[in-house]
């Protein structure tokens, strides 16, 4: 196949810690290409502005704009099939990716890598008696979306205790 062949494309947002060049994203880029996907990854604008203090916007509106700008750019690439876009994000990027997914009806699917859905400590770092769920706050109406949504998380992740996420995505 030539390099100008249009391919399904995964646009993937990094986590809060400006990790788009980390091992996970390198692997996605390499393996995606091997599996005949175009993978577009990017870094948040706030990471480039001040790498020593990577702080996202309070309401993540700047990060949604970053993602939308990258998606617009991706659609100009010769290898991108505009009809086969998959939106992805890791951790904080999963919240942004979900927001963009909700406003992009043509997107085929969503990949949430280590989504955020529980607090296991209070504001002072003390353990809570049970994880406090906030899945609905970050991923509202996720059950109602009929497009494929894939979630990847560890079985020992304080930021998203599996039982908490399963409770909001199960029928």
OpenMM code with the backbone's topology and positions (N, CA, C; nanometers):
from openmm import Vec3, app, unit

residues = "UNK UNK UNK UNK UNK UNK UNK UNK UNK UNK UNK UNK UNK UNK UNK UNK UNK UNK UNK UNK UNK UNK UNK UNK UNK UNK UNK UNK UNK UNK UNK UNK UNK UNK UNK UNK UNK UNK UNK UNK UNK UNK UNK UNK UNK UNK UNK UNK UNK UNK UNK UNK UNK UNK UNK UNK UNK UNK UNK UNK UNK UNK UNK UNK UNK UNK UNK UNK UNK UNK UNK UNK UNK UNK UNK UNK UNK UNK UNK UNK UNK UNK UNK UNK UNK UNK UNK UNK UNK UNK UNK UNK UNK UNK UNK UNK UNK UNK UNK UNK UNK UNK UNK UNK UNK UNK UNK UNK UNK UNK UNK UNK UNK UNK UNK UNK UNK UNK UNK UNK UNK UNK UNK UNK UNK UNK UNK UNK UNK UNK UNK UNK UNK UNK UNK UNK UNK UNK UNK UNK UNK UNK UNK UNK UNK UNK UNK UNK UNK UNK UNK UNK UNK UNK UNK UNK UNK UNK UNK UNK UNK UNK UNK UNK UNK UNK UNK UNK UNK UNK UNK".split()
positions = [
    Vec3(0.0840, -0.1185, 0.0000),
    Vec3(0.0000, 0.0000, 0.0000),
    Vec3(0.0877, 0.1238, 0.0000),
    Vec3(0.0458, 0.2245, -0.0697),
    Vec3(0.1264, 0.3468, -0.0773),
    Vec3(0.1009, 0.4326, 0.0455),
    Vec3(0.1892, 0.5281, 0.0688),
    Vec3(0.1752, 0.6135, 0.1863),
    Vec3(0.0563, 0.7086, 0.1720),
    Vec3(0.0009, 0.7208, 0.0522),
    Vec3(-0.1148, 0.8079, 0.0332),
    Vec3(-0.2475, 0.7348, 0.0505),
    Vec3(-0.2430, 0.6070, 0.0864),
    Vec3(-0.3659, 0.5329, 0.1112),
    Vec3(-0.4315, 0.5881, 0.2371),
    Vec3(-0.5604, 0.6164, 0.2271),
    Vec3(-0.6326, 0.6671, 0.3442),
    Vec3(-0.6589, 0.5525, 0.4403),
    Vec3(-0.6358, 0.5802, 0.5691),
    Vec3(-0.6470, 0.4764, 0.6710),
    Vec3(-0.7354, 0.5252, 0.7858),
    Vec3(-0.7936, 0.4293, 0.8589),
    Vec3(-0.8600, 0.4685, 0.9832),
    Vec3(-0.7576, 0.5411, 1.0714),
    Vec3(-0.8044, 0.6393, 1.1451),
    Vec3(-0.7131, 0.7243, 1.2210),
    Vec3(-0.7544, 0.7328, 1.3664),
    Vec3(-0.6554, 0.7180, 1.4544),
    Vec3(-0.6758, 0.7356, 1.5980),
    Vec3(-0.6086, 0.8664, 1.6368),
    Vec3(-0.6869, 0.9570, 1.6940),
    Vec3(-0.6322, 1.0829, 1.7457),
    Vec3(-0.6307, 1.0680, 1.8967),
    Vec3(-0.5121, 1.0752, 1.9569),
    Vec3(-0.4989, 1.0425, 2.0986),
    Vec3(-0.4415, 1.1590, 2.1787),
    Vec3(-0.5130, 1.1930, 2.2855),
    Vec3(-0.4732, 1.3015, 2.3757),
    Vec3(-0.3932, 1.2442, 2.4924),
    Vec3(-0.2898, 1.3170, 2.5354),
    Vec3(-0.2078, 1.2704, 2.6476),
    Vec3(-0.2750, 1.2959, 2.7821),
    Vec3(-0.2073, 1.2532, 2.8866),
    Vec3(-0.2516, 1.2830, 3.0219),
    Vec3(-0.2076, 1.4222, 3.0641),
    Vec3(-0.2392, 1.4564, 3.1869),
    Vec3(-0.2096, 1.5908, 3.2389),
    Vec3(-0.0597, 1.6186, 3.2438),
    Vec3(0.0208, 1.5132, 3.2619),
    Vec3(0.1639, 1.5346, 3.2868),
    Vec3(0.2476, 1.5485, 3.1603),
    Vec3(0.1834, 1.5836, 3.0477),
    Vec3(0.2582, 1.6140, 2.9260),
    Vec3(0.3425, 1.4942, 2.8822),
    Vec3(0.2759, 1.3816, 2.8591),
    Vec3(0.3456, 1.2555, 2.8348),
    Vec3(0.3275, 1.2006, 2.6935),
    Vec3(0.3027, 1.2861, 2.5965),
    Vec3(0.2742, 1.2378, 2.4611),
    Vec3(0.3930, 1.1682, 2.3956),
    Vec3(0.5115, 1.1845, 2.4532),
    Vec3(0.6288, 1.1159, 2.3980),
    Vec3(0.6701, 0.9977, 2.4845),
    Vec3(0.5869, 0.9621, 2.5801),
    Vec3(0.6172, 0.8498, 2.6690),
    Vec3(0.5992, 0.7156, 2.5995),
    Vec3(0.6370, 0.6079, 2.6685),
    Vec3(0.6328, 0.4730, 2.6091),
    Vec3(0.4961, 0.4318, 2.5555),
    Vec3(0.3890, 0.4627, 2.6266),
    Vec3(0.2554, 0.4252, 2.5797),
    Vec3(0.2265, 0.4876, 2.4441),
    Vec3(0.2563, 0.6153, 2.4296),
    Vec3(0.2248, 0.6865, 2.3061),
    Vec3(0.3187, 0.6461, 2.1927),
    Vec3(0.4441, 0.6179, 2.2260),
    Vec3(0.5376, 0.5674, 2.1247),
    Vec3(0.4872, 0.4330, 2.0718),
    Vec3(0.4420, 0.3465, 2.1629),
    Vec3(0.3915, 0.2142, 2.1240),
    Vec3(0.2659, 0.2272, 2.0392),
    Vec3(0.1755, 0.3153, 2.0790),
    Vec3(0.0546, 0.3372, 1.9990),
    Vec3(0.0906, 0.3829, 1.8580),
    Vec3(0.1840, 0.4753, 1.8484),
    Vec3(0.2256, 0.5269, 1.7180),
    Vec3(0.2868, 0.4184, 1.6316),
    Vec3(0.3771, 0.3417, 1.6892),
    Vec3(0.4455, 0.2356, 1.6139),
    Vec3(0.3494, 0.1235, 1.5762),
    Vec3(0.2775, 0.0704, 1.6742),
    Vec3(0.1886, -0.0426, 1.6474),
    Vec3(0.0691, -0.0023, 1.5629),
    Vec3(0.0222, 0.1207, 1.5800),
    Vec3(-0.0882, 0.1687, 1.4968),
    Vec3(-0.0494, 0.1678, 1.3507),
    Vec3(0.0698, 0.2159, 1.3216),
    Vec3(0.1177, 0.2159, 1.1832),
    Vec3(0.1313, 0.0742, 1.1304),
    Vec3(0.1825, -0.0153, 1.2138),
    Vec3(0.1986, -0.1550, 1.1716),
    Vec3(0.0631, -0.2196, 1.1421),
    Vec3(-0.0393, -0.1770, 1.2153),
    Vec3(-0.1735, -0.2323, 1.1968),
    Vec3(-0.2557, -0.1534, 1.0965),
    Vec3(-0.1888, -0.0675, 1.0185),
    Vec3(-0.2520, 0.0086, 0.9114),
    Vec3(-0.3483, 0.1168, 0.9608),
    Vec3(-0.3140, 0.1790, 1.0719),
    Vec3(-0.3849, 0.2952, 1.1226),
    Vec3(-0.2921, 0.4151, 1.1100),
    Vec3(-0.3488, 0.5316, 1.0943),
    Vec3(-0.2726, 0.6540, 1.1146),
    Vec3(-0.2972, 0.6925, 1.2597),
    Vec3(-0.1922, 0.7219, 1.3333),
    Vec3(-0.2053, 0.7644, 1.4723),
    Vec3(-0.1535, 0.9073, 1.4812),
    Vec3(-0.2379, 0.9960, 1.5330),
    Vec3(-0.2004, 1.1358, 1.5519),
    Vec3(-0.2004, 1.1623, 1.7016),
    Vec3(-0.0841, 1.1953, 1.7533),
    Vec3(-0.0745, 1.2276, 1.8954),
    Vec3(-0.0188, 1.3683, 1.9086),
    Vec3(-0.0450, 1.4300, 2.0210),
    Vec3(-0.0066, 1.5697, 2.0378),
    Vec3(0.0177, 1.5996, 2.1837),
    Vec3(0.0706, 1.7178, 2.2087),
    Vec3(0.0919, 1.7638, 2.3454),
    Vec3(0.0000, 1.8824, 2.3711),
    Vec3(-0.0419, 1.8977, 2.4956),
    Vec3(-0.1259, 2.0117, 2.5330),
    Vec3(-0.0475, 2.1411, 2.5169),
    Vec3(-0.1160, 2.2475, 2.4783),
    Vec3(-0.0516, 2.3785, 2.4638),
    Vec3(0.0101, 2.4237, 2.5960),
    Vec3(-0.0557, 2.3950, 2.7092),
    Vec3(-0.0011, 2.4393, 2.8379),
    Vec3(0.1329, 2.3715, 2.8682),
    Vec3(0.1570, 2.2545, 2.8132),
    Vec3(0.2849, 2.1853, 2.8349),
    Vec3(0.3972, 2.2568, 2.7611),
    Vec3(0.3649, 2.3084, 2.6460),
    Vec3(0.4655, 2.3769, 2.5652),
    Vec3(0.4925, 2.5171, 2.6195),
    Vec3(0.3888, 2.5776, 2.6790),
    Vec3(0.4019, 2.7141, 2.7321),
    Vec3(0.4955, 2.7165, 2.8523),
    Vec3(0.4741, 2.6254, 2.9485),
    Vec3(0.5588, 2.6213, 3.0681),
    Vec3(0.5752, 2.4767, 3.1137),
    Vec3(0.6740, 2.4051, 3.0574),
    Vec3(0.6929, 2.2641, 3.0919),
    Vec3(0.7209, 2.2400, 3.2403),
    Vec3(0.7708, 2.3408, 3.3111),
    Vec3(0.8014, 2.3215, 3.4534),
    Vec3(0.6749, 2.3234, 3.5397),
    Vec3(0.5672, 2.3844, 3.4885),
    Vec3(0.4410, 2.3915, 3.5637),
    Vec3(0.3242, 2.3569, 3.4723),
    Vec3(0.3106, 2.2289, 3.4385),
    Vec3(0.2022, 2.1914, 3.3463),
    Vec3(0.0657, 2.1932, 3.4154),
    Vec3(-0.0098, 2.2994, 3.3905),
    Vec3(-0.1410, 2.3137, 3.4556),
    Vec3(-0.2483, 2.3355, 3.3494),
    Vec3(-0.3444, 2.2429, 3.3413),
    Vec3(-0.4526, 2.2588, 3.2437),
    Vec3(-0.5497, 2.3693, 3.2850),
    Vec3(-0.6329, 2.4114, 3.1911),
    Vec3(-0.7348, 2.5108, 3.2233),
    Vec3(-0.8366, 2.4497, 3.3197),
    Vec3(-0.8990, 2.5343, 3.4015),
    Vec3(-0.9909, 2.4860, 3.5047),
    Vec3(-1.1054, 2.4033, 3.4481),
    Vec3(-1.1622, 2.4490, 3.3363),
    Vec3(-1.2783, 2.3803, 3.2794),
    Vec3(-1.2407, 2.2921, 3.1594),
    Vec3(-1.1111, 2.2799, 3.1332),
    Vec3(-1.0570, 2.2005, 3.0213),
    Vec3(-1.0991, 2.2529, 2.8841),
    Vec3(-1.1525, 2.3741, 2.8788),
    Vec3(-1.1942, 2.4292, 2.7488),
    Vec3(-1.0741, 2.4514, 2.6568),
    Vec3(-0.9607, 2.4922, 2.7131),
    Vec3(-0.8410, 2.5108, 2.6300),
    Vec3(-0.7945, 2.3776, 2.5722),
    Vec3(-0.8068, 2.2722, 2.6510),
    Vec3(-0.7627, 2.1406, 2.6062),
    Vec3(-0.8592, 2.0842, 2.5017),
    Vec3(-0.9880, 2.1130, 2.5161),
    Vec3(-1.0844, 2.0741, 2.4121),
    Vec3(-1.0482, 2.1462, 2.2822),
    Vec3(-1.0142, 2.2742, 2.2922),
    Vec3(-0.9707, 2.3501, 2.1726),
    Vec3(-0.8453, 2.2883, 2.1117),
    Vec3(-0.7489, 2.2499, 2.1964),
    Vec3(-0.6270, 2.1839, 2.1470),
    Vec3(-0.6648, 2.0597, 2.0669),
    Vec3(-0.7506, 1.9761, 2.1250),
    Vec3(-0.7888, 1.8501, 2.0600),
    Vec3(-0.8588, 1.8784, 1.9272),
    Vec3(-0.9514, 1.9741, 1.9280),
    Vec3(-1.0245, 2.0059, 1.8053),
    Vec3(-0.9309, 2.0612, 1.6975),
    Vec3(-0.8311, 2.1395, 1.7371),
    Vec3(-0.7338, 2.1925, 1.6403),
    Vec3(-0.6514, 2.0781, 1.5804),
    Vec3(-0.6140, 1.9824, 1.6633),
    Vec3(-0.5372, 1.8677, 1.6149),
    Vec3(-0.6239, 1.7834, 1.5209),
    Vec3(-0.7503, 1.7674, 1.5548),
    Vec3(-0.8399, 1.6895, 1.4687),
    Vec3(-0.8551, 1.7598, 1.3332),
    Vec3(-0.8696, 1.8906, 1.3354),
    Vec3(-0.8805, 1.9664, 1.2112),
    Vec3(-0.7536, 1.9485, 1.1276),
    Vec3(-0.6389, 1.9548, 1.1939),
    Vec3(-0.5117, 1.9332, 1.1253),
    Vec3(-0.5048, 1.7905, 1.0681),
    Vec3(-0.5415, 1.6929, 1.1483),
    Vec3(-0.5346, 1.5529, 1.1052),
    Vec3(-0.6149, 1.5304, 0.9777),
    Vec3(-0.7282, 1.5962, 0.9676),
    Vec3(-0.8142, 1.5780, 0.8492),
    Vec3(-0.7499, 1.6301, 0.7213),
    Vec3(-0.6424, 1.7083, 0.7350),
    Vec3(-0.5712, 1.7567, 0.6160),
    Vec3(-0.4617, 1.6600, 0.5710),
    Vec3(-0.4302, 1.5613, 0.6532),
    Vec3(-0.3223, 1.4674, 0.6201),
    Vec3(-0.3684, 1.3682, 0.5139),
    Vec3(-0.2831, 1.3399, 0.4154),
    Vec3(-0.3231, 1.2509, 0.3055),
    Vec3(-0.3564, 1.1082, 0.3499),
    Vec3(-0.3013, 1.0640, 0.4622),
    Vec3(-0.3254, 0.9250, 0.5059),
    Vec3(-0.4509, 0.9100, 0.5911),
    Vec3(-0.5177, 1.0204, 0.6230),
    Vec3(-0.6321, 1.0148, 0.7151),
    Vec3(-0.7639, 0.9975, 0.6390),
    Vec3(-0.8377, 0.8931, 0.6765),
    Vec3(-0.9721, 0.8730, 0.6235),
    Vec3(-1.0698, 0.9470, 0.7157),
    Vec3(-1.1229, 1.0573, 0.6687),
    Vec3(-1.2100, 1.1430, 0.7508),
    Vec3(-1.3366, 1.0714, 0.7962),
    Vec3(-1.3716, 0.9615, 0.7300),
    Vec3(-1.4916, 0.8853, 0.7677),
    Vec3(-1.4606, 0.7798, 0.8733),
    Vec3(-1.3332, 0.7650, 0.9084),
    Vec3(-1.2935, 0.6604, 1.0037),
    Vec3(-1.2032, 0.7176, 1.1122),
    Vec3(-1.2600, 0.8083, 1.1913),
    Vec3(-1.1857, 0.8727, 1.2993),
    Vec3(-1.2241, 0.8081, 1.4319),
    Vec3(-1.1228, 0.7724, 1.5087),
    Vec3(-1.1410, 0.7189, 1.6434),
    Vec3(-1.0733, 0.8175, 1.7384),
    Vec3(-1.1445, 0.8561, 1.8414),
    Vec3(-1.0954, 0.9539, 1.9377),
    Vec3(-1.0474, 0.8790, 2.0615),
    Vec3(-0.9321, 0.9195, 2.1128),
    Vec3(-0.8758, 0.8515, 2.2296),
    Vec3(-0.8124, 0.9525, 2.3240),
    Vec3(-0.8005, 0.9130, 2.4504),
    Vec3(-0.7333, 0.9973, 2.5473),
    Vec3(-0.6936, 0.9179, 2.6697),
    Vec3(-0.5840, 0.9616, 2.7321),
    Vec3(-0.5342, 0.8970, 2.8535),
    Vec3(-0.5573, 0.9878, 2.9734),
    Vec3(-0.6132, 0.9299, 3.0792),
    Vec3(-0.6297, 0.9990, 3.2055),
    Vec3(-0.7038, 1.1318, 3.1848),
    Vec3(-0.6438, 1.2449, 3.2159),
    Vec3(-0.7086, 1.3743, 3.1910),
    Vec3(-0.7498, 1.3852, 3.0438),
    Vec3(-0.6666, 1.3329, 2.9543),
    Vec3(-0.6984, 1.3331, 2.8115),
    Vec3(-0.8231, 1.2544, 2.7791),
    Vec3(-0.8595, 1.1571, 2.8647),
    Vec3(-0.9820, 1.0799, 2.8402),
    Vec3(-1.1060, 1.1658, 2.8622),
    Vec3(-1.0974, 1.2597, 2.9556),
    Vec3(-1.2103, 1.3509, 2.9815),
    Vec3(-1.2284, 1.4432, 2.8609),
    Vec3(-1.1171, 1.4968, 2.8126),
    Vec3(-1.1208, 1.5847, 2.6958),
    Vec3(-1.1679, 1.5058, 2.5736),
    Vec3(-1.1128, 1.3870, 2.5547),
    Vec3(-1.1507, 1.3035, 2.4398),
    Vec3(-1.3002, 1.2721, 2.4435),
    Vec3(-1.3530, 1.2431, 2.5609),
    Vec3(-1.4964, 1.2138, 2.5716),
    Vec3(-1.5794, 1.3352, 2.5316),
    Vec3(-1.5390, 1.4525, 2.5769),
    Vec3(-1.6102, 1.5751, 2.5417),
    Vec3(-1.6097, 1.5961, 2.3899),
    Vec3(-1.4935, 1.5780, 2.3276),
    Vec3(-1.4821, 1.5942, 2.1823),
    Vec3(-1.5637, 1.4859, 2.1109),
    Vec3(-1.5596, 1.3652, 2.1626),
    Vec3(-1.6369, 1.2539, 2.1055),
    Vec3(-1.7868, 1.2868, 2.1051),
    Vec3(-1.8351, 1.3417, 2.2165),
    Vec3(-1.9775, 1.3769, 2.2276),
    Vec3(-2.0172, 1.4814, 2.1243),
    Vec3(-1.9243, 1.5701, 2.0889),
    Vec3(-1.9574, 1.6772, 1.9944),
    Vec3(-1.9146, 1.6434, 1.8511),
    Vec3(-1.8730, 1.5184, 1.8291),
    Vec3(-1.8292, 1.4745, 1.6963),
    Vec3(-1.9063, 1.3489, 1.6567),
    Vec3(-2.0311, 1.3660, 1.6098),
    Vec3(-2.1139, 1.2492, 1.5800),
    Vec3(-2.0545, 1.1560, 1.4743),
    Vec3(-1.9663, 1.2094, 1.3879),
    Vec3(-1.9075, 1.1244, 1.2839),
    Vec3(-1.7958, 1.0340, 1.3357),
    Vec3(-1.7453, 1.0605, 1.4556),
    Vec3(-1.6389, 0.9757, 1.5111),
    Vec3(-1.6925, 0.8338, 1.5268),
    Vec3(-1.6124, 0.7372, 1.4845),
    Vec3(-1.6568, 0.5978, 1.4879),
    Vec3(-1.6558, 0.5374, 1.6268),
    Vec3(-1.5591, 0.5779, 1.7081),
    Vec3(-1.5464, 0.5171, 1.8400),
    Vec3(-1.4589, 0.5999, 1.9303),
    Vec3(-1.4500, 0.5535, 2.0549),
    Vec3(-1.3768, 0.6240, 2.1589),
    Vec3(-1.2935, 0.5230, 2.2361),
    Vec3(-1.1706, 0.5621, 2.2692),
    Vec3(-1.0851, 0.4797, 2.3543),
    Vec3(-1.0486, 0.5632, 2.4766),
    Vec3(-1.0844, 0.5125, 2.5939),
    Vec3(-1.0506, 0.5798, 2.7193),
    Vec3(-0.9390, 0.4989, 2.7856),
    Vec3(-0.8203, 0.5560, 2.7900),
    Vec3(-0.7055, 0.4913, 2.8524),
    Vec3(-0.6915, 0.5443, 2.9940),
    Vec3(-0.7021, 0.4585, 3.0916),
    Vec3(-0.6992, 0.4958, 3.2333),
    Vec3(-0.7887, 0.6171, 3.2605),
    Vec3(-0.9203, 0.6001, 3.2403),
    Vec3(-1.0128, 0.7116, 3.2674),
    Vec3(-1.0111, 0.7488, 3.4159),
    Vec3(-1.0600, 0.8682, 3.4453),
    Vec3(-1.0670, 0.9170, 3.5830),
    Vec3(-1.2106, 0.9059, 3.6312),
    Vec3(-1.2322, 0.8368, 3.7411),
    Vec3(-1.3713, 0.8236, 3.7863),
    Vec3(-1.3871, 0.8092, 3.9367),
    Vec3(-1.2787, 0.8044, 4.0130),
    Vec3(-1.2940, 0.7921, 4.1585),
    Vec3(-1.1867, 0.8718, 4.2320),
    Vec3(-1.2265, 0.9174, 4.3495),
    Vec3(-1.1299, 0.9707, 4.4456),
    Vec3(-1.1155, 0.8640, 4.5529),
    Vec3(-0.9928, 0.8358, 4.5950),
    Vec3(-0.9742, 0.7406, 4.7043),
    Vec3(-0.9168, 0.8087, 4.8279),
    Vec3(-0.8837, 0.9395, 4.8142),
    Vec3(-0.8359, 1.0167, 4.9289),
    Vec3(-0.9096, 1.1500, 4.9337),
    Vec3(-0.9123, 1.2108, 5.0514),
    Vec3(-0.9746, 1.3425, 5.0650),
    Vec3(-0.8757, 1.4502, 5.0232),
    Vec3(-0.9142, 1.5769, 5.0368),
    Vec3(-0.8296, 1.6886, 4.9931),
    Vec3(-0.6960, 1.6946, 5.0670),
    Vec3(-0.6890, 1.6315, 5.1837),
    Vec3(-0.5642, 1.6316, 5.2616),
    Vec3(-0.4809, 1.5057, 5.2378),
    Vec3(-0.5272, 1.4188, 5.1468),
    Vec3(-0.4523, 1.2967, 5.1170),
    Vec3(-0.4843, 1.1791, 5.2069),
    Vec3(-0.5851, 1.1950, 5.2934),
    Vec3(-0.6232, 1.0853, 5.3819),
    Vec3(-0.7152, 0.9881, 5.3089),
    Vec3(-0.6957, 0.8568, 5.3304),
    Vec3(-0.7796, 0.7584, 5.2606),
    Vec3(-0.9274, 0.7729, 5.2987),
    Vec3(-1.0137, 0.7633, 5.1983),
    Vec3(-1.1582, 0.7647, 5.2228),
    Vec3(-1.2009, 0.6225, 5.2606),
    Vec3(-1.3102, 0.6092, 5.3371),
    Vec3(-1.3569, 0.4747, 5.3744),
    Vec3(-1.3949, 0.3900, 5.2509),
    Vec3(-1.4441, 0.4565, 5.1479),
    Vec3(-1.4775, 0.3879, 5.0226),
    Vec3(-1.4500, 0.4870, 4.9098),
    Vec3(-1.4159, 0.4372, 4.7901),
    Vec3(-1.3913, 0.5291, 4.6782),
    Vec3(-1.5139, 0.6160, 4.6498),
    Vec3(-1.4920, 0.7443, 4.6232),
    Vec3(-1.6009, 0.8346, 4.5892),
    Vec3(-1.6063, 0.8449, 4.4371),
    Vec3(-1.7225, 0.8142, 4.3812),
    Vec3(-1.7386, 0.8142, 4.2354),
    Vec3(-1.7674, 0.9532, 4.1817),
    Vec3(-1.7099, 0.9820, 4.0666),
    Vec3(-1.7456, 1.1034, 3.9939),
    Vec3(-1.7489, 1.0765, 3.8442),
    Vec3(-1.7742, 0.9525, 3.8061),
    Vec3(-1.7765, 0.9130, 3.6647),
    Vec3(-1.8755, 0.9963, 3.5839),
    Vec3(-1.9950, 1.0145, 3.6380),
    Vec3(-2.0993, 1.0850, 3.5634),
    Vec3(-2.0602, 1.2293, 3.5343),
    Vec3(-1.9801, 1.2869, 3.6219),
    Vec3(-1.9358, 1.4257, 3.6035),
    Vec3(-1.8464, 1.4389, 3.4801),
    Vec3(-1.7568, 1.3437, 3.4609),
    Vec3(-1.6609, 1.3506, 3.3505),
    Vec3(-1.7069, 1.2814, 3.2229),
    Vec3(-1.7935, 1.1823, 3.2369),
    Vec3(-1.8385, 1.1049, 3.1202),
    Vec3(-1.9923, 1.0980, 3.1199),
    Vec3(-2.0581, 1.2155, 3.1147),
    Vec3(-2.2052, 1.2150, 3.1213),
    Vec3(-2.2661, 1.1448, 2.9997),
    Vec3(-2.3736, 1.0755, 3.0228),
    Vec3(-2.4506, 1.0081, 2.9157),
    Vec3(-2.3696, 0.9021, 2.8410),
    Vec3(-2.2648, 0.8495, 2.9038),
    Vec3(-2.1808, 0.7510, 2.8337),
    Vec3(-2.2609, 0.6258, 2.7975),
    Vec3(-2.3554, 0.5880, 2.8833),
    Vec3(-2.4369, 0.4689, 2.8547),
    Vec3(-2.5262, 0.4873, 2.7325),
    Vec3(-2.5658, 0.6106, 2.7053),
    Vec3(-2.6599, 0.6355, 2.5962),
    Vec3(-2.5939, 0.6341, 2.4587),
    Vec3(-2.4622, 0.6492, 2.4533),
    Vec3(-2.3939, 0.6535, 2.3238),
    Vec3(-2.3826, 0.5117, 2.2693),
    Vec3(-2.4309, 0.4914, 2.1487),
    Vec3(-2.4340, 0.3571, 2.0913),
    Vec3(-2.3081, 0.3222, 2.0111),
    Vec3(-2.2183, 0.4183, 1.9942),
    Vec3(-2.0934, 0.3897, 1.9232),
    Vec3(-2.0002, 0.3097, 2.0143),
    Vec3(-1.9048, 0.2372, 1.9552),
    Vec3(-1.8121, 0.1590, 2.0388),
    Vec3(-1.7268, 0.2488, 2.1279),
    Vec3(-1.7175, 0.2104, 2.2539),
    Vec3(-1.6325, 0.2792, 2.3496),
    Vec3(-1.5490, 0.1720, 2.4193),
    Vec3(-1.4179, 0.1856, 2.4076),
    Vec3(-1.3260, 0.0909, 2.4710),
    Vec3(-1.2590, 0.1598, 2.5878),
    Vec3(-1.2474, 0.0860, 2.6983),
    Vec3(-1.1818, 0.1400, 2.8164),
    Vec3(-1.0676, 0.0489, 2.8546),
    Vec3(-0.9547, 0.1089, 2.8835),
    Vec3(-0.8386, 0.0330, 2.9269),
    Vec3(-0.7951, 0.0908, 3.0603),
    Vec3(-0.7919, 0.0053, 3.1624),
    Vec3(-0.7489, 0.0511, 3.2945),
    Vec3(-0.6877, -0.0658, 3.3691),
    Vec3(-0.6072, -0.0335, 3.4671),
    Vec3(-0.5472, -0.1366, 3.5510),
    Vec3(-0.6443, -0.1815, 3.6577),
    Vec3(-0.6127, -0.2935, 3.7204),
    Vec3(-0.7019, -0.3428, 3.8254),
    Vec3(-0.6647, -0.2872, 3.9624),
    Vec3(-0.5671, -0.1953, 3.9656),
    Vec3(-0.5282, -0.1339, 4.0916),
    Vec3(-0.5004, 0.0141, 4.0682),
    Vec3(-0.6010, 0.0849, 4.0152),
    Vec3(-0.5857, 0.2246, 3.9792),
    Vec3(-0.6740, 0.3089, 4.0697),
    Vec3(-0.6127, 0.3854, 4.1597),
    Vec3(-0.6908, 0.4670, 4.2532),
    Vec3(-0.7737, 0.5738, 4.1837),
    Vec3(-0.7312, 0.6160, 4.0643),
    Vec3(-0.8044, 0.7208, 3.9926),
    Vec3(-0.9295, 0.6670, 3.9246),
    Vec3(-0.9392, 0.5350, 3.9133),
    Vec3(-1.0609, 0.4745, 3.8592),
    Vec3(-1.0711, 0.3308, 3.9062),
    Vec3(-1.1333, 0.3144, 4.0200),
    Vec3(-1.1563, 0.1802, 4.0734),
    Vec3(-1.2546, 0.1116, 3.9784),
    Vec3(-1.2169, -0.0046, 3.9285),
    Vec3(-1.2934, -0.0719, 3.8224),
    Vec3(-1.4424, -0.0841, 3.8554),
    Vec3(-1.4755, -0.1233, 3.9782),
    Vec3(-1.6174, -0.1403, 4.0131),
    Vec3(-1.6955, -0.0109, 3.9946),
    Vec3(-1.6308, 0.1023, 4.0194),
    Vec3(-1.6985, 0.2316, 4.0021),
    Vec3(-1.7319, 0.2557, 3.8567),
    Vec3(-1.6384, 0.2270, 3.7680),
    Vec3(-1.6642, 0.2515, 3.6262),
    Vec3(-1.7640, 0.1522, 3.5722),
    Vec3(-1.7505, 0.0270, 3.6099),
    Vec3(-1.8442, -0.0761, 3.5633),
    Vec3(-1.9873, -0.0378, 3.6012),
    Vec3(-2.0038, 0.0220, 3.7192),
    Vec3(-2.1386, 0.0568, 3.7640),
    Vec3(-2.2049, 0.1604, 3.6741),
    Vec3(-2.1287, 0.2484, 3.6075),
    Vec3(-2.1950, 0.3466, 3.5243),
    Vec3(-2.2090, 0.3016, 3.3790),
    Vec3(-2.1301, 0.2037, 3.3361),
    Vec3(-2.1400, 0.1615, 3.1970),
    Vec3(-2.2241, 0.0346, 3.1793),
    Vec3(-2.2530, -0.0340, 3.2891),
    Vec3(-2.3334, -0.1559, 3.2787),
    Vec3(-2.4804, -0.1201, 3.2654),
    Vec3(-2.5534, -0.2018, 3.1902),
    Vec3(-2.6982, -0.1754, 3.1768),
    Vec3(-2.7714, -0.1943, 3.3072),
] * unit.nanometer
topology = app.Topology()
chain = topology.addChain("A")
for resn in residues:
    res = topology.addResidue(resn, chain)
    for name in ("N", "CA", "C"):
        topology.addAtom(name, app.Element.getBySymbol(name[0]), res)
